[in-house]
């Protein structure tokens, strides 16, 4: 029987529901859950790391989140992306001194030169002095050309200091014995040339191009032993790893600048003759 006039049957309409064929493990919902899990784990490890970090690291991280654009100039990283660019205090310099000493212990010639290397933490930073003897340890006598010991020592120092954010001051010094060589070449030129030679070697083997703040030649104006102006140890190269933020000197402590002002110039010998430097 038909419900339509004229006996015609109504058209049959079939509705098909298409089931998704990419369910189960082919879906993307699990990726969201996994991403949340990884993020939570990363946050956990950061918290664990900060709990064991020293106070300076905590201050650097906190400073970055407080002011990402400006605080990094004081703590955190430098333009060279060195992650150790924290303000270094006296205790940090002592730690750096130990690291440099450990690096130098790897040198086969250490026994021959260790008594000629002096490291001191001062009001300006960590001062490393390479002291000469009568025969010449680090530089050839009367010449800015380094010896084999001098070349290797400067390279070892450059590799360690180059890892630091600190700038370096390089100074050359001589004793008070007049230096007689080619016309016009004196202790002034010799001290400056040795300091510059040290700079060239160190920048070629580890120091960054912008890490050296100054290169100075003082001749005999800043003697290590003012009471013995002709002592061979007055002939030296001095490297100062400067504080990123110099601390005030301790009561009674003298900086190189104040010592230079207080030390009177040594008397010049009247006799002039060739001397080994």
ChimeraX commands (.cxc) that place a marker at each C-alpha (Angstrom):
marker #1 position 0.00,0.00,0.00 radius 0.5
marker #1 position 1.19,3.48,-0.69 radius 0.5
marker #1 position 0.58,6.56,1.30 radius 0.5
marker #1 position 1.00,8.75,-1.77 radius 0.5
marker #1 position -1.83,9.75,-4.14 radius 0.5
marker #1 position -1.89,7.70,-7.35 radius 0.5
marker #1 position -0.24,4.70,-5.73 radius 0.5
marker #1 position 3.37,6.02,-6.08 radius 0.5
marker #1 position 5.88,5.04,-3.40 radius 0.5
marker #1 position 7.79,7.76,-1.47 radius 0.5
marker #1 position 11.54,7.82,-2.19 radius 0.5
marker #1 position 13.68,6.09,0.40 radius 0.5
marker #1 position 16.33,8.41,1.93 radius 0.5
marker #1 position 19.34,6.64,3.40 radius 0.5
marker #1 position 21.55,8.60,5.79 radius 0.5
marker #1 position 25.10,7.20,6.18 radius 0.5
marker #1 position 27.25,8.33,9.07 radius 0.5
marker #1 position 30.93,8.26,8.22 radius 0.5
marker #1 position 33.12,7.18,11.09 radius 0.5
marker #1 position 36.56,8.72,11.51 radius 0.5
marker #1 position 39.30,6.41,10.34 radius 0.5
marker #1 position 42.23,8.07,12.12 radius 0.5
marker #1 position 41.36,7.50,15.73 radius 0.5
marker #1 position 43.38,5.65,18.33 radius 0.5
marker #1 position 47.13,5.98,18.13 radius 0.5
marker #1 position 46.89,7.95,14.87 radius 0.5
marker #1 position 45.27,10.93,16.58 radius 0.5
marker #1 position 47.08,14.09,17.78 radius 0.5
marker #1 position 45.73,14.35,21.30 radius 0.5
marker #1 position 48.63,12.34,22.79 radius 0.5
marker #1 position 51.12,14.86,21.44 radius 0.5
marker #1 position 49.58,17.61,23.53 radius 0.5
marker #1 position 49.76,15.46,26.64 radius 0.5
marker #1 position 53.38,14.51,25.90 radius 0.5
marker #1 position 54.35,18.14,25.36 radius 0.5
marker #1 position 52.83,19.03,28.74 radius 0.5
marker #1 position 54.79,16.20,30.36 radius 0.5
marker #1 position 58.10,17.31,28.81 radius 0.5
marker #1 position 57.49,20.92,29.86 radius 0.5
marker #1 position 56.78,19.81,33.41 radius 0.5
marker #1 position 59.98,17.73,33.49 radius 0.5
marker #1 position 62.04,20.64,32.16 radius 0.5
marker #1 position 60.61,22.91,34.86 radius 0.5
marker #1 position 61.44,20.28,37.48 radius 0.5
marker #1 position 65.08,19.99,36.36 radius 0.5
marker #1 position 65.48,23.79,36.29 radius 0.5
marker #1 position 64.19,24.01,39.86 radius 0.5
marker #1 position 66.55,21.20,40.97 radius 0.5
marker #1 position 69.48,22.94,39.26 radius 0.5
marker #1 position 68.70,26.28,40.89 radius 0.5
marker #1 position 68.39,24.66,44.31 radius 0.5
marker #1 position 72.01,23.49,44.00 radius 0.5
marker #1 position 73.38,26.61,42.28 radius 0.5
marker #1 position 75.41,29.24,44.13 radius 0.5
marker #1 position 73.99,32.62,45.05 radius 0.5
marker #1 position 75.56,34.40,42.09 radius 0.5
marker #1 position 73.91,32.08,39.58 radius 0.5
marker #1 position 70.55,32.56,41.30 radius 0.5
marker #1 position 70.98,36.32,41.12 radius 0.5
marker #1 position 71.90,36.14,37.44 radius 0.5
marker #1 position 68.88,34.02,36.53 radius 0.5
marker #1 position 66.55,36.12,38.67 radius 0.5
marker #1 position 67.95,39.32,37.21 radius 0.5
marker #1 position 67.31,38.11,33.68 radius 0.5
marker #1 position 63.64,37.37,34.36 radius 0.5
marker #1 position 63.20,40.69,36.14 radius 0.5
marker #1 position 64.74,42.66,33.29 radius 0.5
marker #1 position 65.69,40.57,30.21 radius 0.5
marker #1 position 66.90,43.61,28.23 radius 0.5
marker #1 position 68.99,45.46,30.76 radius 0.5
marker #1 position 70.06,43.38,33.74 radius 0.5
marker #1 position 72.25,41.17,31.56 radius 0.5
marker #1 position 74.79,43.96,31.44 radius 0.5
marker #1 position 75.52,43.30,35.11 radius 0.5
marker #1 position 75.03,39.56,35.41 radius 0.5
marker #1 position 74.46,36.64,33.07 radius 0.5
marker #1 position 76.17,36.55,29.70 radius 0.5
marker #1 position 78.33,38.99,27.80 radius 0.5
marker #1 position 78.28,39.97,24.13 radius 0.5
marker #1 position 80.60,37.05,23.45 radius 0.5
marker #1 position 77.95,34.65,24.89 radius 0.5
marker #1 position 80.23,33.62,27.71 radius 0.5
marker #1 position 78.00,32.05,30.33 radius 0.5
marker #1 position 80.42,32.80,33.17 radius 0.5
marker #1 position 80.05,36.57,32.94 radius 0.5
marker #1 position 79.23,37.08,36.61 radius 0.5
marker #1 position 80.73,39.75,38.79 radius 0.5
marker #1 position 83.84,38.11,40.18 radius 0.5
marker #1 position 84.89,38.86,43.73 radius 0.5
marker #1 position 88.01,38.03,45.70 radius 0.5
marker #1 position 86.94,34.44,46.42 radius 0.5
marker #1 position 86.24,33.87,42.71 radius 0.5
marker #1 position 89.72,35.10,41.84 radius 0.5
marker #1 position 91.17,32.60,44.28 radius 0.5
marker #1 position 89.27,29.86,42.46 radius 0.5
marker #1 position 90.54,31.12,39.09 radius 0.5
marker #1 position 94.07,31.12,40.49 radius 0.5
marker #1 position 93.69,27.44,41.43 radius 0.5
marker #1 position 92.40,26.57,37.95 radius 0.5
marker #1 position 95.35,28.30,36.28 radius 0.5
marker #1 position 97.80,26.58,38.62 radius 0.5
marker #1 position 96.23,23.20,37.78 radius 0.5
marker #1 position 96.52,23.95,34.07 radius 0.5
marker #1 position 100.20,24.84,34.45 radius 0.5
marker #1 position 100.85,21.59,36.29 radius 0.5
marker #1 position 100.27,19.83,32.98 radius 0.5
marker #1 position 103.35,21.52,31.53 radius 0.5
marker #1 position 106.38,19.19,31.38 radius 0.5
marker #1 position 108.71,22.11,32.20 radius 0.5
marker #1 position 106.79,23.18,35.31 radius 0.5
marker #1 position 109.58,22.26,37.73 radius 0.5
marker #1 position 111.96,24.54,35.86 radius 0.5
marker #1 position 109.71,27.60,35.81 radius 0.5
marker #1 position 107.29,27.32,38.75 radius 0.5
marker #1 position 109.45,29.45,41.06 radius 0.5
marker #1 position 109.43,32.14,38.37 radius 0.5
marker #1 position 105.61,32.38,38.23 radius 0.5
marker #1 position 103.96,34.38,41.00 radius 0.5
marker #1 position 100.16,34.72,41.36 radius 0.5
marker #1 position 98.59,37.16,43.80 radius 0.5
marker #1 position 95.00,38.29,44.35 radius 0.5
marker #1 position 95.11,42.08,44.69 radius 0.5
marker #1 position 92.64,44.95,44.84 radius 0.5
marker #1 position 92.70,45.09,41.04 radius 0.5
marker #1 position 92.24,41.40,40.33 radius 0.5
marker #1 position 94.45,38.35,39.92 radius 0.5
marker #1 position 98.01,39.36,39.09 radius 0.5
marker #1 position 100.24,36.80,37.37 radius 0.5
marker #1 position 103.91,37.74,37.12 radius 0.5
marker #1 position 106.45,35.94,34.96 radius 0.5
marker #1 position 109.78,36.66,36.63 radius 0.5
marker #1 position 113.09,36.51,34.82 radius 0.5
marker #1 position 116.48,35.39,36.13 radius 0.5
marker #1 position 119.98,36.38,35.06 radius 0.5
marker #1 position 119.93,34.03,32.06 radius 0.5
marker #1 position 116.39,34.79,30.93 radius 0.5
marker #1 position 113.48,32.39,31.49 radius 0.5
marker #1 position 110.58,33.69,29.42 radius 0.5
marker #1 position 112.36,36.07,27.03 radius 0.5
marker #1 position 115.73,35.97,25.36 radius 0.5
marker #1 position 118.26,38.26,26.98 radius 0.5
marker #1 position 117.84,41.85,25.80 radius 0.5
marker #1 position 115.12,40.86,23.33 radius 0.5
marker #1 position 111.31,40.89,23.09 radius 0.5
marker #1 position 111.46,37.41,21.53 radius 0.5
marker #1 position 110.07,34.76,23.92 radius 0.5
marker #1 position 111.94,31.59,24.78 radius 0.5
marker #1 position 110.33,28.17,24.37 radius 0.5
marker #1 position 109.30,28.27,28.03 radius 0.5
marker #1 position 107.86,31.74,27.57 radius 0.5
marker #1 position 105.87,30.79,24.47 radius 0.5
marker #1 position 104.34,27.71,26.09 radius 0.5
marker #1 position 103.56,29.48,29.37 radius 0.5
marker #1 position 101.79,32.35,27.60 radius 0.5
marker #1 position 99.77,29.90,25.50 radius 0.5
marker #1 position 98.62,27.95,28.58 radius 0.5
marker #1 position 97.62,31.20,30.31 radius 0.5
marker #1 position 95.80,32.45,27.22 radius 0.5
marker #1 position 93.66,29.30,26.96 radius 0.5
marker #1 position 92.55,29.58,30.59 radius 0.5
marker #1 position 92.08,33.36,30.72 radius 0.5
marker #1 position 90.24,33.30,27.38 radius 0.5
marker #1 position 87.42,31.35,29.05 radius 0.5
marker #1 position 86.74,34.26,31.41 radius 0.5
marker #1 position 84.66,37.39,30.78 radius 0.5
marker #1 position 87.28,39.55,32.50 radius 0.5
marker #1 position 89.57,41.93,30.70 radius 0.5
marker #1 position 93.35,41.66,31.00 radius 0.5
marker #1 position 96.02,44.27,31.61 radius 0.5
marker #1 position 99.52,43.39,30.31 radius 0.5
marker #1 position 102.61,45.20,31.61 radius 0.5
marker #1 position 106.30,44.95,30.89 radius 0.5
marker #1 position 108.99,45.83,33.44 radius 0.5
marker #1 position 112.79,45.90,33.58 radius 0.5
marker #1 position 115.42,46.36,36.27 radius 0.5
marker #1 position 117.43,49.55,36.70 radius 0.5
marker #1 position 120.52,48.48,34.79 radius 0.5
marker #1 position 120.83,50.65,31.69 radius 0.5
marker #1 position 120.16,48.79,28.50 radius 0.5
marker #1 position 122.50,49.66,25.66 radius 0.5
marker #1 position 121.71,48.40,22.20 radius 0.5
marker #1 position 120.94,50.00,18.88 radius 0.5
marker #1 position 120.49,53.75,18.90 radius 0.5
marker #1 position 117.47,54.97,20.82 radius 0.5
marker #1 position 116.44,51.53,22.14 radius 0.5
marker #1 position 116.24,51.59,25.92 radius 0.5
marker #1 position 114.48,49.86,28.81 radius 0.5
marker #1 position 111.34,51.75,27.85 radius 0.5
marker #1 position 111.19,50.19,24.41 radius 0.5
marker #1 position 112.23,46.77,25.70 radius 0.5
marker #1 position 109.52,46.64,28.39 radius 0.5
marker #1 position 106.84,47.83,26.00 radius 0.5
marker #1 position 107.92,45.42,23.24 radius 0.5
marker #1 position 107.89,42.44,25.61 radius 0.5
marker #1 position 104.41,43.33,26.84 radius 0.5
marker #1 position 103.18,43.68,23.27 radius 0.5
marker #1 position 104.84,40.41,22.27 radius 0.5
marker #1 position 102.99,38.69,25.12 radius 0.5
marker #1 position 99.73,40.23,23.89 radius 0.5
marker #1 position 100.26,38.97,20.34 radius 0.5
marker #1 position 100.98,35.41,21.49 radius 0.5
marker #1 position 98.03,35.31,23.89 radius 0.5
marker #1 position 95.52,36.77,21.44 radius 0.5
marker #1 position 96.64,34.23,18.84 radius 0.5
marker #1 position 96.19,31.29,21.22 radius 0.5
marker #1 position 93.15,31.99,23.40 radius 0.5
marker #1 position 92.41,35.59,24.36 radius 0.5
marker #1 position 89.52,37.32,22.60 radius 0.5
marker #1 position 90.34,40.32,20.44 radius 0.5
marker #1 position 88.54,42.68,22.84 radius 0.5
marker #1 position 89.83,41.10,26.06 radius 0.5
marker #1 position 93.07,43.06,26.46 radius 0.5
marker #1 position 92.31,46.42,28.07 radius 0.5
marker #1 position 95.81,47.92,28.02 radius 0.5
marker #1 position 99.41,47.12,27.14 radius 0.5
marker #1 position 102.00,49.08,29.11 radius 0.5
marker #1 position 105.76,49.37,29.32 radius 0.5
marker #1 position 107.13,50.80,32.57 radius 0.5
marker #1 position 110.89,50.24,32.19 radius 0.5
marker #1 position 112.26,50.39,35.77 radius 0.5
marker #1 position 109.61,52.74,37.20 radius 0.5
marker #1 position 107.68,50.03,39.09 radius 0.5
marker #1 position 110.29,47.77,40.57 radius 0.5
marker #1 position 109.24,44.55,42.23 radius 0.5
marker #1 position 112.14,44.95,44.67 radius 0.5
marker #1 position 112.77,48.68,45.12 radius 0.5
marker #1 position 115.55,47.96,47.63 radius 0.5
marker #1 position 117.36,45.88,45.00 radius 0.5
marker #1 position 116.78,47.78,41.74 radius 0.5
marker #1 position 119.16,45.60,39.73 radius 0.5
marker #1 position 117.70,42.26,40.86 radius 0.5
marker #1 position 116.78,40.08,37.90 radius 0.5
marker #1 position 113.23,39.48,39.22 radius 0.5
marker #1 position 112.44,43.13,38.51 radius 0.5
marker #1 position 112.46,42.09,34.86 radius 0.5
marker #1 position 109.03,40.62,34.38 radius 0.5
marker #1 position 105.77,40.49,32.49 radius 0.5
marker #1 position 102.73,41.20,34.64 radius 0.5
marker #1 position 99.24,40.00,33.64 radius 0.5
marker #1 position 96.31,41.31,35.68 radius 0.5
marker #1 position 92.93,39.60,35.28 radius 0.5
marker #1 position 90.78,42.54,36.26 radius 0.5
marker #1 position 87.58,42.39,38.26 radius 0.5
marker #1 position 84.47,42.96,36.16 radius 0.5
marker #1 position 83.41,45.32,38.96 radius 0.5
marker #1 position 86.52,46.29,40.98 radius 0.5
marker #1 position 85.94,45.91,44.73 radius 0.5
marker #1 position 87.11,48.63,47.11 radius 0.5
marker #1 position 90.59,47.92,48.51 radius 0.5
marker #1 position 90.83,46.51,52.00 radius 0.5
marker #1 position 92.00,48.90,54.75 radius 0.5
marker #1 position 95.72,49.37,54.33 radius 0.5
marker #1 position 95.82,47.55,50.98 radius 0.5
marker #1 position 97.62,49.32,48.15 radius 0.5
marker #1 position 96.81,49.10,44.48 radius 0.5
marker #1 position 99.42,49.24,41.74 radius 0.5
marker #1 position 98.50,52.87,41.10 radius 0.5
marker #1 position 98.99,53.99,44.71 radius 0.5
marker #1 position 102.19,51.97,45.05 radius 0.5
marker #1 position 103.62,53.64,41.95 radius 0.5
marker #1 position 102.87,57.10,43.35 radius 0.5
marker #1 position 104.49,56.33,46.69 radius 0.5
marker #1 position 107.60,54.60,45.34 radius 0.5
marker #1 position 110.33,57.14,44.51 radius 0.5
marker #1 position 112.20,56.63,41.24 radius 0.5
marker #1 position 115.40,54.63,41.81 radius 0.5
marker #1 position 118.75,56.32,41.41 radius 0.5
marker #1 position 120.28,55.78,37.98 radius 0.5
marker #1 position 123.81,54.34,37.88 radius 0.5
marker #1 position 126.30,56.77,36.44 radius 0.5
marker #1 position 128.20,54.11,34.51 radius 0.5
marker #1 position 126.64,52.98,31.27 radius 0.5
marker #1 position 127.50,49.66,29.79 radius 0.5
marker #1 position 125.84,46.68,28.19 radius 0.5
marker #1 position 123.77,44.51,30.53 radius 0.5
marker #1 position 121.73,41.39,30.12 radius 0.5
marker #1 position 117.98,41.86,30.44 radius 0.5
marker link #1:1,2 radius 0.2
marker link #1:2,3 radius 0.2
marker link #1:3,4 radius 0.2
marker link #1:4,5 radius 0.2
marker link #1:5,6 radius 0.2
marker link #1:6,7 radius 0.2
marker link #1:7,8 radius 0.2
marker link #1:8,9 radius 0.2
marker link #1:9,10 radius 0.2
marker link #1:10,11 radius 0.2
marker link #1:11,12 radius 0.2
marker link #1:12,13 radius 0.2
marker link #1:13,14 radius 0.2
marker link #1:14,15 radius 0.2
marker link #1:15,16 radius 0.2
marker link #1:16,17 radius 0.2
marker link #1:17,18 radius 0.2
marker link #1:18,19 radius 0.2
marker link #1:19,20 radius 0.2
marker link #1:20,21 radius 0.2
marker link #1:21,22 radius 0.2
marker link #1:22,23 radius 0.2
marker link #1:23,24 radius 0.2
marker link #1:24,25 radius 0.2
marker link #1:25,26 radius 0.2
marker link #1:26,27 radius 0.2
marker link #1:27,28 radius 0.2
marker link #1:28,29 radius 0.2
marker link #1:29,30 radius 0.2
marker link #1:30,31 radius 0.2
marker link #1:31,32 radius 0.2
marker link #1:32,33 radius 0.2
marker link #1:33,34 radius 0.2
marker link #1:34,35 radius 0.2
marker link #1:35,36 radius 0.2
marker link #1:36,37 radius 0.2
marker link #1:37,38 radius 0.2
marker link #1:38,39 radius 0.2
marker link #1:39,40 radius 0.2
marker link #1:40,41 radius 0.2
marker link #1:41,42 radius 0.2
marker link #1:42,43 radius 0.2
marker link #1:43,44 radius 0.2
marker link #1:44,45 radius 0.2
marker link #1:45,46 radius 0.2
marker link #1:46,47 radius 0.2
marker link #1:47,48 radius 0.2
marker link #1:48,49 radius 0.2
marker link #1:49,50 radius 0.2
marker link #1:50,51 radius 0.2
marker link #1:51,52 radius 0.2
marker link #1:52,53 radius 0.2
marker link #1:53,54 radius 0.2
marker link #1:54,55 radius 0.2
marker link #1:55,56 radius 0.2
marker link #1:56,57 radius 0.2
marker link #1:57,58 radius 0.2
marker link #1:58,59 radius 0.2
marker link #1:59,60 radius 0.2
marker link #1:60,61 radius 0.2
marker link #1:61,62 radius 0.2
marker link #1:62,63 radius 0.2
marker link #1:63,64 radius 0.2
marker link #1:64,65 radius 0.2
marker link #1:65,66 radius 0.2
marker link #1:66,67 radius 0.2
marker link #1:67,68 radius 0.2
marker link #1:68,69 radius 0.2
marker link #1:69,70 radius 0.2
marker link #1:70,71 radius 0.2
marker link #1:71,72 radius 0.2
marker link #1:72,73 radius 0.2
marker link #1:73,74 radius 0.2
marker link #1:74,75 radius 0.2
marker link #1:75,76 radius 0.2
marker link #1:76,77 radius 0.2
marker link #1:77,78 radius 0.2
marker link #1:78,79 radius 0.2
marker link #1:79,80 radius 0.2
marker link #1:80,81 radius 0.2
marker link #1:81,82 radius 0.2
marker link #1:82,83 radius 0.2
marker link #1:83,84 radius 0.2
marker link #1:84,85 radius 0.2
marker link #1:85,86 radius 0.2
marker link #1:86,87 radius 0.2
marker link #1:87,88 radius 0.2
marker link #1:88,89 radius 0.2
marker link #1:89,90 radius 0.2
marker link #1:90,91 radius 0.2
marker link #1:91,92 radius 0.2
marker link #1:92,93 radius 0.2
marker link #1:93,94 radius 0.2
marker link #1:94,95 radius 0.2
marker link #1:95,96 radius 0.2
marker link #1:96,97 radius 0.2
marker link #1:97,98 radius 0.2
marker link #1:98,99 radius 0.2
marker link #1:99,100 radius 0.2
marker link #1:100,101 radius 0.2
marker link #1:101,102 radius 0.2
marker link #1:102,103 radius 0.2
marker link #1:103,104 radius 0.2
marker link #1:104,105 radius 0.2
marker link #1:105,106 radius 0.2
marker link #1:106,107 radius 0.2
marker link #1:107,108 radius 0.2
marker link #1:108,109 radius 0.2
marker link #1:109,110 radius 0.2
marker link #1:110,111 radius 0.2
marker link #1:111,112 radius 0.2
marker link #1:112,113 radius 0.2
marker link #1:113,114 radius 0.2
marker link #1:114,115 radius 0.2
marker link #1:115,116 radius 0.2
marker link #1:116,117 radius 0.2
marker link #1:117,118 radius 0.2
marker link #1:118,119 radius 0.2
marker link #1:119,120 radius 0.2
marker link #1:120,121 radius 0.2
marker link #1:121,122 radius 0.2
marker link #1:122,123 radius 0.2
marker link #1:123,124 radius 0.2
marker link #1:124,125 radius 0.2
marker link #1:125,126 radius 0.2
marker link #1:126,127 radius 0.2
marker link #1:127,128 radius 0.2
marker link #1:128,129 radius 0.2
marker link #1:129,130 radius 0.2
marker link #1:130,131 radius 0.2
marker link #1:131,132 radius 0.2
marker link #1:132,133 radius 0.2
marker link #1:133,134 radius 0.2
marker link #1:134,135 radius 0.2
marker link #1:135,136 radius 0.2
marker link #1:136,137 radius 0.2
marker link #1:137,138 radius 0.2
marker link #1:138,139 radius 0.2
marker link #1:139,140 radius 0.2
marker link #1:140,141 radius 0.2
marker link #1:141,142 radius 0.2
marker link #1:142,143 radius 0.2
marker link #1:143,144 radius 0.2
marker link #1:144,145 radius 0.2
marker link #1:145,146 radius 0.2
marker link #1:146,147 radius 0.2
marker link #1:147,148 radius 0.2
marker link #1:148,149 radius 0.2
marker link #1:149,150 radius 0.2
marker link #1:150,151 radius 0.2
marker link #1:151,152 radius 0.2
marker link #1:152,153 radius 0.2
marker link #1:153,154 radius 0.2
marker link #1:154,155 radius 0.2
marker link #1:155,156 radius 0.2
marker link #1:156,157 radius 0.2
marker link #1:157,158 radius 0.2
marker link #1:158,159 radius 0.2
marker link #1:159,160 radius 0.2
marker link #1:160,161 radius 0.2
marker link #1:161,162 radius 0.2
marker link #1:162,163 radius 0.2
marker link #1:163,164 radius 0.2
marker link #1:164,165 radius 0.2
marker link #1:165,166 radius 0.2
marker link #1:166,167 radius 0.2
marker link #1:167,168 radius 0.2
marker link #1:168,169 radius 0.2
marker link #1:169,170 radius 0.2
marker link #1:170,171 radius 0.2
marker link #1:171,172 radius 0.2
marker link #1:172,173 radius 0.2
marker link #1:173,174 radius 0.2
marker link #1:174,175 radius 0.2
marker link #1:175,176 radius 0.2
marker link #1:176,177 radius 0.2
marker link #1:177,178 radius 0.2
marker link #1:178,179 radius 0.2
marker link #1:179,180 radius 0.2
marker link #1:180,181 radius 0.2
marker link #1:181,182 radius 0.2
marker link #1:182,183 radius 0.2
marker link #1:183,184 radius 0.2
marker link #1:184,185 radius 0.2
marker link #1:185,186 radius 0.2
marker link #1:186,187 radius 0.2
marker link #1:187,188 radius 0.2
marker link #1:188,189 radius 0.2
marker link #1:189,190 radius 0.2
marker link #1:190,191 radius 0.2
marker link #1:191,192 radius 0.2
marker link #1:192,193 radius 0.2
marker link #1:193,194 radius 0.2
marker link #1:194,195 radius 0.2
marker link #1:195,196 radius 0.2
marker link #1:196,197 radius 0.2
marker link #1:197,198 radius 0.2
marker link #1:198,199 radius 0.2
marker link #1:199,200 radius 0.2
marker link #1:200,201 radius 0.2
marker link #1:201,202 radius 0.2
marker link #1:202,203 radius 0.2
marker link #1:203,204 radius 0.2
marker link #1:204,205 radius 0.2
marker link #1:205,206 radius 0.2
marker link #1:206,207 radius 0.2
marker link #1:207,208 radius 0.2
marker link #1:208,209 radius 0.2
marker link #1:209,210 radius 0.2
marker link #1:210,211 radius 0.2
marker link #1:211,212 radius 0.2
marker link #1:212,213 radius 0.2
marker link #1:213,214 radius 0.2
marker link #1:214,215 radius 0.2
marker link #1:215,216 radius 0.2
marker link #1:216,217 radius 0.2
marker link #1:217,218 radius 0.2
marker link #1:218,219 radius 0.2
marker link #1:219,220 radius 0.2
marker link #1:220,221 radius 0.2
marker link #1:221,222 radius 0.2
marker link #1:222,223 radius 0.2
marker link #1:223,224 radius 0.2
marker link #1:224,225 radius 0.2
marker link #1:225,226 radius 0.2
marker link #1:226,227 radius 0.2
marker link #1:227,228 radius 0.2
marker link #1:228,229 radius 0.2
marker link #1:229,230 radius 0.2
marker link #1:230,231 radius 0.2
marker link #1:231,232 radius 0.2
marker link #1:232,233 radius 0.2
marker link #1:233,234 radius 0.2
marker link #1:234,235 radius 0.2
marker link #1:235,236 radius 0.2
marker link #1:236,237 radius 0.2
marker link #1:237,238 radius 0.2
marker link #1:238,239 radius 0.2
marker link #1:239,240 radius 0.2
marker link #1:240,241 radius 0.2
marker link #1:241,242 radius 0.2
marker link #1:242,243 radius 0.2
marker link #1:243,244 radius 0.2
marker link #1:244,245 radius 0.2
marker link #1:245,246 radius 0.2
marker link #1:246,247 radius 0.2
marker link #1:247,248 radius 0.2
marker link #1:248,249 radius 0.2
marker link #1:249,250 radius 0.2
marker link #1:250,251 radius 0.2
marker link #1:251,252 radius 0.2
marker link #1:252,253 radius 0.2
marker link #1:253,254 radius 0.2
marker link #1:254,255 radius 0.2
marker link #1:255,256 radius 0.2
marker link #1:256,257 radius 0.2
marker link #1:257,258 radius 0.2
marker link #1:258,259 radius 0.2
marker link #1:259,260 radius 0.2
marker link #1:260,261 radius 0.2
marker link #1:261,262 radius 0.2
marker link #1:262,263 radius 0.2
marker link #1:263,264 radius 0.2
marker link #1:264,265 radius 0.2
marker link #1:265,266 radius 0.2
marker link #1:266,267 radius 0.2
marker link #1:267,268 radius 0.2
marker link #1:268,269 radius 0.2
marker link #1:269,270 radius 0.2
marker link #1:270,271 radius 0.2
marker link #1:271,272 radius 0.2
marker link #1:272,273 radius 0.2
marker link #1:273,274 radius 0.2
marker link #1:274,275 radius 0.2
marker link #1:275,276 radius 0.2
marker link #1:276,277 radius 0.2
view
